[in-house]
């Protein structure tokens, strides 16, 4: 017997119905821990764009501006 579960954290928005909470991903810098980024939300089908956005934000934080992460043409 096997089981599989996927857990997707949703951003806190103060809404009563979870169905009303956005499923879009968000990449946020932690408010108090310098250098820590939080990835919230998203779907399996958006993992590539989520990864690109996360890498771009971390690279900008490290001062590596100009080059953008692009994996759309990579299998």
N, C-alpha and C positions, 0 to 999 in steps of 0.2 A: 504494500500500500504506500503510495507516495502523495505528497501534497506540495503545492507551490503557493506562495503568497508574495504579492508585490505591495510594497508600502510606499505611498507617495505623500510626503509631508506637504500640507497646504499652508499658505500664509495666513496668519491670524488677521481677520478683517472685522471681527465683531458682528458677523452676520449669524442669524439663527440657523438658517438652512445651509448645510454644507454644499448643496447643489448650486448655490449662488456664488460660491468662492471660485475665483479664477483658477484655471488649470495651467495657465502660462507659467513658465519658469522665471525665476528671479535670481540674480546673482548680487549679493549684498556684502559690503564690507561689514565685519562685526563692529558694533558700536563702541566697544571698549577694548577688545583684544587686537592690537595692531598687527596687521599682516594676516589676519584670519578672514577668510571669505566663507559665506554661507550660500549654498545652493538650495533653493526651495521650489517645490512644485515641479512642473514639467511632465512630459510623457515619454515613453520609450521612443515614439516616433519623432521626437524633437531632440534626441540626445546629441546629435551632431551639432546643431545650432547652439544648444546649451553649452557644450564643451568649447566651441569657438568663443562664445561670449565670456565664459569663465577665464579662458586663457588670455583673451585680450585685456580683461580687467586686471589680472595678475601682472601681465607684462607692463601695462601702464603704471601700475603701483611700483614696479621695480625700475621704472624710468626707461623702459624700452619702447618708446613710442615710434610710430611710423609703420612698422610691419604689423600686418593683421593676419590672424590665423584664418586660413582658408583650406578646408578639407573637402569642399563640395565635389571636386573632380577626382577625389581619391576613393578607390573602392574600400 
